[in-house]
């Protein structure tokens, strides 16, 4: 009896010392490249235990011992993987297979919080990295121009003007990683400064968004999100040669351009560093009918450093530079343009134990443009220098609750503008802003997002911008969205302070310091059907009323200025769809109906009422090769030309016929780390000698290499 008693005590002591928990340590990597994948969800569903991988792809998870314990690993863009756990605590390497095509993504722009695309209550369009690669575009302006409802209009002053849903780019805020681009030419942002090689995705928010972003987000916002969190060690290099035929050149020969792209990244412990560079050399460019621009060179570079010393703190330092040099020659005028930009950003994020998160950012932008005109015989006509500087500080807090999420923030900025064309040579303005937003579920099926923003500029009174949006989940696959909001645009330095005597054409432009902000009142409503990993179809109706629009007018003969007078209503219907035909085939399409009219009911100049696009792409199962075909159609419309003498648009003699632009491209993997690409832009060779495009069929060939390390 005593012997049995001691045996029981001994056995009990053994079991008492057995730890019922076990630890698994591991690393999650891409199955094809072996690059570690950060922010991967690693969890055991039955035990409600889980974690996420670090920047190095590492994780450590405690779980309860037992039979039939399974670990699930999931990440957007990769196929889920489930493995069975045993009693060993050895380090494991889990390889995830990339899904060729993504149906969903995490978006941040429309609510300034991370949400799955299908769960965002505000109408948002996402252009993914796959979409960018399928387009074959080198710069953002070419990429966006391939979508329906988007057009690029050129100016006799040079550069291109983005137009979305018939709305001028002055009313659409352009962001890079959530920060506005500083330095505009004639109040328009040039998007050829942003190479697609540096872009992870683009988010387009439809409707007024001044409640979150302030000035210029009158009709929407475009956030260009760069490759900021590429973990692991890698290096890639791409070289492209473009051969184009310029039909308007008398020599009738082909002209070309070269593009070089370089990216590299390295992870050392808690620090991730990325560097990218892009160089373009263009021998002859004839995208603008009235101007010959020859010998164009563009340089851009980005340094991005991220440091995460602990789970609570993370730091980011980013610096972007851009340089543009352009020479133009003609029988009447020789021109020279030099543009430089620099953007420096420092961000710190802090997570508190009670669930609150703090983010604060200092952003400094510098812009300089030098423009020289001289006669071929050496007489100087003009030598203009423009400089703009903007310093901004932003602080934002965020907290998740059981039923919703709150974020609120403060912004302070100081901007200065120096030009020979403005009064006193230099002007400055300061602004202080407060904003807040609450994203919550009123019922299980009804998601509500409401926000408001207060902007106070040193030049005029406070501007109030509210917004509210609703998303109702009719079923798991049917969703209805509607938003209403107000937007505004602060008058530019040139509109308020310009004082320029255009001797060459015999008129003077005088700014109006009493201009009021332009205002908008916008409404969107739409329905979406979403089938996971299969297809997505949406329809959206939008109406935006603009007030206090700024127009130029003639005070007297030879004297022009600006005033708040114009009103307009922009309305339209947008259809979009995406269908994953199989794991190798993907198709997407869009169609837009636009009806933009001024307060007299007259169609806004150069409105394209009908446009559509379609795309189909293929990737071989073993990634040996891929191909894509895109087509954009624009219906017939009546073009109008701006007459600087009268300050009005004048209709052309006849309407412009419907047209279609077709692009195609393909890529072949020669070896694991080397690929050959080629493509044709404007394959149908469509051109128009007055309204463009002026460049016909263009072909390119490129070589790409990517080297990765552990």
C-alpha positions in Angstrom: 0.0 0.0 0.0 2.8 2.4 0.9 4.6 1.5 -2.3 1.5 2.4 -4.4 1.2 5.7 -2.4 4.7 6.7 -3.2 4.3 5.8 -6.9 1.3 8.1 -7.1 3.1 10.9 -5.4 6.1 10.5 -7.7 3.9 10.4 -10.8 1.9 13.4 -9.7 5.0 15.4 -9.1 6.2 14.7 -12.7 2.9 15.8 -14.3 2.8 18.8 -12.0 6.1 20.0 -13.5 4.9 19.5 -17.1 4.3 22.8 -18.8 0.9 22.7 -20.6 2.0 25.3 -23.1 4.4 25.0 -26.0 6.3 27.7 -28.0 6.7 27.7 -31.8 9.3 30.0 -33.3 9.5 30.5 -37.1 10.0 32.6 -40.1 7.5 33.2 -43.0 9.0 33.7 -46.4 7.9 34.0 -50.0 8.1 30.6 -51.6 9.6 31.8 -54.8 12.1 34.4 -53.6 12.8 33.4 -49.9 12.3 37.1 -48.9 10.8 37.3 -45.4 7.2 38.6 -45.3 6.3 41.1 -42.5 2.9 41.5 -40.9 1.7 38.0 -41.7 -1.1 36.7 -39.5 -0.1 33.5 -37.6 -2.9 32.0 -35.4 -4.5 29.0 -33.9 -8.2 29.4 -34.4 -9.5 27.0 -31.7 -7.3 28.5 -29.0 -7.8 32.2 -30.0 -4.0 32.5 -30.0 -2.2 34.5 -32.6 0.5 37.0 -33.5 2.0 38.7 -36.5 5.5 38.5 -38.1 8.0 41.2 -37.6 9.8 43.2 -40.3 12.2 40.2 -40.6 9.3 37.8 -41.1 9.9 36.2 -37.6 7.3 35.1 -35.1 7.0 33.4 -31.7 3.7 32.0 -30.5 2.7 30.2 -27.3 0.0 27.5 -27.5 -1.6 24.7 -25.5 -0.3 21.2 -26.0 -2.8 18.7 -27.4 -3.9 16.7 -30.4 -5.1 18.2 -33.6 -3.5 21.6 -33.1 -3.2 23.4 -36.4 -1.4 26.7 -37.2 -2.9 28.9 -39.9 -0.7 31.4 -41.7 -2.4 34.1 -43.9 -1.4 37.3 -45.7 -3.0 39.4 -48.4 -1.7 38.4 -51.8 -0.7 34.9 -50.7 -2.6 31.6 -50.4 -3.4 30.6 -46.8 -1.4 27.8 -45.3 -2.2 25.5 -42.4 0.3 23.2 -40.7 -0.1 20.6 -37.9 1.9 21.3 -34.7 3.7 18.7 -32.7 5.4 18.9 -29.3 8.7 20.2 -30.7 9.6 23.9 -30.2 12.1 23.9 -33.1 12.3 26.9 -35.4 10.3 26.4 -38.6 10.4 28.1 -42.0 6.9 28.5 -43.6 6.9 29.3 -47.3 3.8 31.0 -48.7 2.8 30.8 -52.4 2.0 34.2 -53.9 -1.5 34.4 -55.4 -1.1 35.8 -59.0 -4.0 38.2 -58.7 -5.5 39.9 -55.6 -9.2 40.7 -55.3 -8.9 42.7 -52.0 -6.4 45.0 -50.4 -5.9 47.1 -47.3 -6.6 50.8 -47.9 -5.7 53.7 -45.7 -6.5 56.9 -47.6 -10.3 57.2 -47.4 -10.5 57.0 -43.6 -6.9 57.3 -42.5 -7.3 53.9 -40.9 -6.4 50.4 -42.2 -9.5 48.7 -43.6 -10.1 46.0 -46.2 -11.1 47.5 -49.5 -14.5 45.7 -49.4 -15.2 47.2 -45.9 -14.5 50.8 -46.7 -17.7 53.0 -46.4 -16.2 55.7 -48.8 -16.0 55.0 -52.5 -12.4 54.0 -53.2 -10.6 52.7 -56.2 -7.3 50.8 -55.8 -4.7 50.4 -58.6 -2.6 47.5 -57.4 1.0 46.6 -58.1 -0.3 44.0 -60.5 -2.3 46.6 -62.4 0.8 48.8 -62.6 2.9 46.0 -64.0 0.2 45.1 -66.6 0.0 48.7 -67.8 3.6 48.9 -68.8 3.6 52.6 -67.8 6.8 54.3 -66.5 5.1 57.2 -64.8 1.9 57.9 -62.9 0.4 60.2 -65.5 0.6 57.5 -68.2 -0.8 54.9 -65.8 -3.8 57.0 -64.9 -4.5 58.1 -68.5 -5.2 54.5 -69.4 -8.3 54.4 -67.2 -11.8 55.5 -68.2 -12.9 58.9 -66.9 -9.3 60.1 -66.8 -7.7 62.3 -69.5 -4.5 64.3 -69.8 -4.8 67.7 -71.4 -1.7 69.5 -72.6 -1.0 73.2 -72.4 0.9 75.6 -74.6 3.0 76.5 -71.5 4.2 72.9 -71.3 3.3 70.0 -69.0 0.2 68.0 -68.7 -3.0 68.6 -66.7 -4.8 65.7 -65.1 -8.6 65.5 -65.5 -10.6 63.0 -63.6 -14.3 62.5 -64.2 -14.2 65.8 -66.0 -12.8 67.6 -63.0 -9.7 69.7 -63.3 -6.7 68.5 -61.3 -6.8 71.7 -59.3 -9.7 70.2 -57.4 -8.1 66.8 -56.8 -5.5 66.5 -54.1 -2.4 64.6 -55.1 -0.6 62.8 -52.2 2.6 60.7 -52.0 2.4 58.5 -48.9 -0.3 60.7 -47.5 1.6 64.0 -47.9 0.7 66.7 -50.5 3.0 67.4 -53.4 4.4 70.9 -53.3 5.3 72.9 -56.4 2.8 73.3 -59.2 3.0 74.8 -62.6 0.0 77.0 -63.4 -1.8 75.4 -60.4 -1.4 71.9 -61.8 0.7 69.0 -60.5 2.9 67.2 -63.0 2.8 63.5 -62.4 5.6 62.5 -64.7 7.9 63.1 -61.7 6.7 59.9 -60.0 8.1 56.7 -61.6 5.9 53.6 -61.3 8.9 51.5 -60.2 8.7 53.1 -56.8 4.9 52.6 -56.4 3.2 49.8 -54.3 -0.3 50.9 -55.2 -2.5 54.0 -55.8 -5.7 54.8 -53.9 -8.3 57.1 -55.6 -11.1 58.5 -53.3 -14.1 59.8 -55.1 -16.0 62.8 -53.7 -15.0 65.8 -51.4 -12.4 64.7 -48.8 -11.4 68.1 -47.2 -12.7 66.7 -43.9 -9.5 64.7 -43.7 -7.1 66.4 -46.0 -8.0 70.1 -46.3 -7.5 72.3 -49.3 -7.7 71.0 -52.9 -9.6 67.8 -52.0 -12.7 69.3 -53.4 -13.6 66.5 -55.7 -11.4 63.7 -54.5 -7.9 62.6 -53.6 -5.2 60.4 -55.1 -2.7 58.8 -52.7 0.4 57.4 -54.4 1.8 54.8 -51.9 5.4 53.9 -52.4 7.4 50.7 -51.6 8.3 51.7 -48.1 8.3 48.4 -46.2 10.2 46.0 -48.4 11.9 43.8 -45.9 14.8 41.4 -46.6 17.9 42.0 -48.8 17.2 42.6 -52.4 18.4 44.5 -55.5 16.7 45.1 -58.8 17.7 46.8 -62.0 15.6 47.7 -65.1 16.6 49.3 -68.4 14.2 50.2 -71.1 14.5 51.6 -74.6 11.5 53.2 -76.2 11.3 53.7 -80.0 8.6 56.2 -81.1 7.6 57.6 -84.4 6.9 61.3 -84.4 4.6 61.9 -87.4 4.8 65.7 -87.0 8.5 65.8 -87.5 9.7 66.7 -91.0 12.5 64.1 -91.0 10.1 61.3 -90.6 12.5 59.1 -88.7 12.0 57.4 -85.4 13.2 58.9 -82.1 13.7 57.1 -78.8 14.2 57.4 -75.1 16.0 55.4 -72.5 14.9 54.7 -68.9 17.0 53.3 -66.1 15.5 52.1 -62.8 17.4 50.8 -59.7 16.0 49.5 -56.4 17.8 48.0 -53.4 16.9 47.2 -49.8 18.5 45.7 -46.8 17.3 44.7 -43.3 19.7 44.8 -40.4 17.9 43.7 -37.2 15.2 46.3 -36.5 16.3 48.6 -39.3 15.1 48.4 -42.9 16.7 50.6 -45.5 15.5 51.1 -49.1 17.0 53.1 -52.0 15.5 53.6 -55.4 16.6 55.7 -58.4 15.1 56.5 -61.8 16.6 58.1 -64.8 15.0 59.1 -68.1 16.6 60.4 -71.3 14.2 61.6 -74.0 15.7 62.6 -77.3 12.7 64.3 -78.8 9.2 64.8 -77.3 6.2 66.0 -79.2 3.3 65.5 -76.8 2.4 69.2 -77.2 1.6 70.6 -80.6 2.8 74.1 -80.1 6.2 73.4 -78.4 9.2 71.4 -79.4 10.8 69.9 -76.3 14.1 68.2 -77.0 16.9 66.7 -74.9 14.8 66.0 -71.8 16.4 64.3 -68.8 14.7 63.4 -65.6 16.3 62.1 -62.4 14.6 60.9 -59.2 15.8 59.2 -56.1 14.4 58.1 -52.8 16.0 57.0 -49.5 13.7 55.4 -47.0 14.8 54.2 -43.5 12.6 52.5 -41.0 13.6 51.6 -37.4 11.4 49.6 -35.1 13.3 49.4 -31.8 10.3 47.9 -30.0 6.7 46.9 -30.5 5.7 50.4 -29.2 8.0 52.6 -31.2 8.7 53.0 -34.9 10.6 55.7 -36.8 10.7 56.5 -40.5 13.0 58.9 -42.3 12.4 59.5 -46.0 14.0 61.8 -48.5 12.9 62.2 -52.2 14.6 64.3 -54.8 13.6 65.0 -58.4 15.4 66.9 -61.2 14.1 67.8 -64.6 16.1 69.5 -67.4 14.5 70.3 -70.8 15.6 72.2 -73.8 13.4 73.3 -76.7 14.2 74.7 -80.1 12.2 76.2 -82.9 12.6 78.8 -85.6 11.0 81.5 -83.3 12.0 80.7 -79.8 14.5 78.6 -77.8 13.5 77.5 -74.3 15.3 76.0 -71.3 13.5 74.6 -68.2 15.1 73.4 -65.0 13.0 71.9 -62.2 14.1 70.5 -58.8 12.1 69.1 -55.9 13.0 67.8 -52.5 10.8 66.3 -50.0 12.0 65.2 -46.5 9.8 63.4 -44.0 10.3 62.3 -40.4 7.7 60.2 -38.7 7.3 58.7 -35.3 4.6 56.2 -34.2 4.0 55.3 -30.6 1.6 52.6 -29.3 0.4 52.8 -25.7 -0.6 49.8 -23.6 -4.2 51.1 -23.3 -4.8 50.8 -27.0 -4.1 54.5 -28.0 -1.7 55.2 -30.9 0.1 58.5 -31.6 1.7 59.5 -34.9 3.4 62.7 -35.6 5.2 63.8 -38.8 7.4 66.7 -39.9 7.3 67.2 -43.7 9.5 69.7 -45.6 9.0 70.4 -49.3 11.2 72.5 -51.6 10.5 73.4 -55.3 12.4 75.5 -57.8 11.7 76.2 -61.4 13.8 78.2 -63.8 12.4 79.0 -67.2 14.4 80.9 -69.9 13.2 82.1 -73.3 15.5 83.5 -76.0 15.5 84.2 -79.7 17.6 81.9 -81.9 19.8 85.0 -82.6 20.6 85.4 -78.9 18.1 88.1 -77.6 16.8 87.2 -74.1 13.0 87.3 -73.9 12.3 86.1 -70.3 14.2 84.6 -67.4 11.7 83.4 -64.7 12.6 81.8 -61.4 10.0 80.3 -59.1 10.6 78.9 -55.7 8.2 77.4 -53.2 8.8 76.1 -49.7 6.4 74.4 -47.3 7.0 73.2 -43.8 4.2 71.1 -42.1 3.8 69.4 -38.8 1.0 66.8 -38.2 0.0 65.0 -35.1 -2.7 62.4 -35.0 -4.1 60.1 -32.3 -6.0 56.9 -32.9 -7.9 54.4 -30.8 -10.0 51.3 -31.5 -13.1 50.7 -29.4 -15.5 47.7 -29.4 -17.8 49.3 -31.8 -15.6 51.8 -33.7 -12.4 53.6 -34.3 -11.5 57.2 -33.5 -8.8 59.4 -35.0 -8.2 63.1 -34.5 -5.3 65.4 -35.3 -3.7 68.8 -35.6 -1.8 70.3 -38.6 0.3 73.4 -38.8 1.9 74.7 -41.9 3.9 77.6 -43.2 4.4 78.1 -47.0 6.3 80.8 -49.0 6.3 81.5 -52.7 9.0 83.5 -54.5 8.7 84.6 -58.1 9.4 87.5 -60.4 5.7 87.5 -61.3 4.2 88.1 -57.8 3.8 91.3 -55.8 6.9 92.2 -53.7 8.7 89.1 -55.1 7.8 86.8 -52.1 4.5 86.0 -50.4 3.8 83.6 -47.5 0.8 82.1 -45.8 0.4 80.1 -42.6 -2.4 77.7 -41.7 -3.7 75.8 -38.6 -6.1 72.9 -38.9 -8.0 70.5 -36.6 -9.8 67.4 -37.7 -11.5 64.4 -36.2 -13.3 61.3 -37.4 -15.2 58.4 -35.9 -15.8 55.2 -37.7 -18.3 52.9 -36.1 -21.1 50.4 -36.5 -24.5 51.6 -35.7 -25.9 48.1 -36.2 -24.0 45.0 -37.3 -24.8 45.7 -40.9 -24.5 49.5 -40.9 -21.0 51.1 -40.9 -20.9 54.9 -40.4 -18.0 57.2 -40.8 -18.3 60.9 -39.8 -15.7 63.6 -39.7 -15.2 67.3 -39.6 -12.2 69.6 -40.2 -11.5 73.3 -39.3 -8.9 75.1 -41.4 -7.7 78.6 -40.5 -5.5 80.5 -43.0 -3.7 83.7 -42.3 -5.3 85.3 -45.4 -9.0 84.6 -44.6 -11.5 83.2 -42.2 -12.1 79.6 -41.0 -13.3 77.0 -43.5 -15.5 74.2 -42.1 -15.5 70.8 -44.0 -17.8 68.0 -42.7 -18.3 64.5 -44.2 -20.5 61.5 -43.4 -20.6 58.2 -45.1 -22.7 55.0 -44.7 -22.1 51.4 -45.8 -24.9 48.9 -45.5 -24.1 45.2 -45.9 -27.3 43.9 -47.5 -25.8 40.4 -47.5 -22.2 39.0 -47.2 -21.7 39.9 -50.9 -23.9 42.9 -51.5 -23.0 46.3 -50.1 -24.5 49.8 -50.6 -22.4 52.9 -50.0 -23.3 56.6 -49.8 -21.3 59.7 -48.7 -21.9 63.4 -48.5 -19.2 66.0 -47.8 -17.9 69.5 -48.4 -14.6 70.5 -49.8 -12.6 73.6 -50.6 -9.6 74.9 -52.4 -7.5 77.7 -51.1 -6.7 80.3 -53.8 -3.1 79.9 -55.0 -0.3 82.3 -54.6 -0.5 83.2 -58.3 -4.2 83.8 -58.2 -3.9 86.2 -55.3 -0.6 87.9 -55.8 0.5 87.7 -59.5 1.6 91.0 -61.0 3.0 90.2 -64.4 3.3 92.3 -67.6 3.4 89.9 -70.6 5.2 92.3 -72.9 5.4 89.7 -75.7 1.6 89.4 -76.1 0.7 92.9 -74.8 -1.3 92.3 -71.7 -0.9 92.4 -67.9 -2.2 89.9 -65.2 -3.0 91.3 -61.7 -3.9 89.0 -58.8 -6.8 89.5 -56.4 -5.8 89.2 -52.7 -9.5 89.2 -51.7 -10.4 85.9 -53.4 -12.4 83.5 -51.3 -11.8 79.7 -51.2 -13.6 77.7 -53.8 -16.2 75.4 -52.3 -17.8 72.1 -53.2 -20.8 70.1 -52.0 -20.6 66.4 -53.1 -22.7 63.3 -52.9 -22.0 59.8 -54.0 -24.1 56.6 -53.9 -23.3 53.1 -55.1 -23.8 49.4 -54.9 -21.2 46.7 -55.0 -21.3 42.9 -55.5 -18.2 41.1 -54.1 -17.4 37.4 -54.5 -14.3 36.4 -52.7 -11.4 35.6 -55.0 -13.8 35.6 -58.0 -15.2 38.9 -59.2 -16.3 42.3 -58.1 -18.8 44.7 -59.8 -19.7 48.2 -58.6 -21.8 51.1 -59.9 -21.5 54.6 -58.4 -23.5 57.8 -59.0 -21.9 61.1 -58.1 -23.0 64.7 -58.0 -20.7 67.6 -57.0 -21.8 71.3 -56.9 -19.0 73.9 -57.0 -19.3 77.5 -55.8 -17.0 80.5 -55.8 -15.0 78.9 -58.6 -12.2 81.2 -59.6 -12.1 82.5 -63.2 -10.0 85.0 -65.0 -11.7 88.0 -66.5 -10.8 91.3 -68.2 -10.9 94.4 -66.0 -10.2 96.5 -69.0 -8.4 96.2 -72.3 -5.0 94.6 -71.7 -5.6 94.0 -68.0 -6.6 90.6 -66.7 -7.4 89.4 -63.1 -9.3 86.8 -61.1 -12.7 86.7 -59.4 -15.1 84.4 -57.5 -18.1 84.1 -59.8 -18.4 80.8 -61.6 -20.6 77.9 -60.5 -20.9 74.4 -61.9 -22.4 71.0 -61.3 -20.5 67.8 -62.1 -22.5 64.6 -62.3 -21.9 61.2 -63.7 -22.2 57.4 -63.5 -19.2 55.0 -63.0 -19.3 51.3 -63.6 -16.3 49.0 -62.7 -15.7 45.3 -62.6 -12.9 42.8 -62.0 -13.0 39.1 -62.7 -10.4 36.5 -61.7 -11.1 34.0 -64.5 -8.6 31.6 -63.1 -5.4 31.6 -61.1 -3.6 32.6 -64.4 -6.2 34.9 -66.1 -7.5 38.2 -64.8 -9.8 40.8 -66.5 -11.0 44.2 -65.4 -13.1 46.9 -67.1 -14.7 50.3 -66.5 -17.2 52.7 -68.1 -17.9 56.3 -67.3 -20.8 58.7 -68.2 -20.0 62.3 -67.5 -22.3 65.4 -67.6 -20.5 68.5 -66.4 -22.3 71.9 -66.8 -21.9 75.5 -65.7 -24.7 77.5 -64.0 -26.1 78.3 -67.5 -26.5 74.7 -68.3 -23.7 74.8 -70.9 -21.3 71.7 -71.0 -17.9 72.4 -69.4 -15.2 72.8 -72.1 -13.5 69.6 -73.2 -15.8 67.3 -71.2 -15.5 63.7 -72.5 -19.1 62.4 -71.9 -18.4 58.7 -72.6 -15.3 56.6 -72.0 -14.4 53.0 -71.2 -11.5 50.7 -70.7 -10.8 47.0 -70.6 -7.9 44.8 -69.6 -7.0 41.2 -69.7 -3.8 39.7 -68.3 -2.2 36.3 -68.0 0.5 34.8 -65.8 1.9 31.3 -66.5 1.6 29.0 -63.5 5.4 28.8 -62.9 5.9 32.5 -63.6 7.8 31.7 -66.8 6.0 34.5 -68.7 3.2 37.0 -68.5 1.2 39.2 -70.9 -1.4 41.9 -70.7 -3.7 43.8 -73.2 -5.4 47.1 -72.4 -7.7 49.2 -74.4 -9.2 52.7 -73.7 -12.1 54.1 -75.7 -13.3 57.7 -75.7 -16.6 58.6 -77.3 -17.1 61.5 -79.7 -17.1 65.0 -78.1 -16.8 68.7 -79.1 -13.3 70.0 -78.2 -12.8 73.7 -77.4 -9.7 75.9 -77.5 -8.8 78.6 -75.1 -8.5 82.1 -76.6 -6.2 84.2 -74.4 -7.4 87.4 -76.1 -11.0 87.0 -75.1 -10.4 84.8 -72.0 -13.0 82.3 -73.2 -13.2 78.8 -74.8 -14.2 78.6 -78.4 -15.7 75.5 -80.0 -13.9 73.7 -82.7 -15.3 73.6 -86.2 -16.4 69.9 -85.8 -16.6 67.3 -83.1 -13.8 64.9 -82.4 -14.6 61.3 -83.5 -14.6 58.4 -81.1 -11.1 56.8 -80.7 -9.5 53.8 -79.1 -5.9 53.4 -77.7 -4.6 49.9 -77.4 -1.5 48.9 -75.4 0.0 45.5 -75.0 3.1 44.1 -73.2 4.7 40.9 -72.2 7.5 39.6 -70.0 9.6 36.4 -70.2 11.7 35.1 -67.4 14.9 34.0 -69.0 16.5 32.9 -65.7 15.3 33.0 -62.2 16.7 36.5 -61.7 16.6 37.9 -65.2 13.6 38.8 -67.4 13.0 40.3 -70.8 10.1 42.6 -71.4 8.6 44.2 -74.5 5.5 46.1 -75.4 3.6 48.3 -77.8 1.9 51.6 -76.9 -0.9 53.0 -79.0 -0.8 49.8 -81.2 -3.5 51.2 -83.5 -1.3 54.2 -84.3 -4.0 56.7 -83.5 -3.0 60.4 -83.6 -4.6 63.8 -84.1 -2.6 66.8 -85.4 -4.5 69.3 -83.2 -5.8 67.7 -80.0 -3.4 64.7 -79.8 -2.1 62.2 -79.1 0.7 63.5 -81.3 2.9 60.4 -80.9 1.7 57.4 -82.7 2.8 53.8 -82.3 5.6 53.3 -79.8 7.5 50.1 -79.0 9.8 49.3 -76.1 12.1 46.6 -74.9 13.5 46.2 -71.4 15.7 44.0 -69.4 15.1 43.5 -65.7 17.1 41.7 -63.0 16.3 41.1 -59.3 18.7 39.6 -56.8 17.5 38.6 -53.4 19.3 37.3 -50.3 18.5 35.8 -47.0 
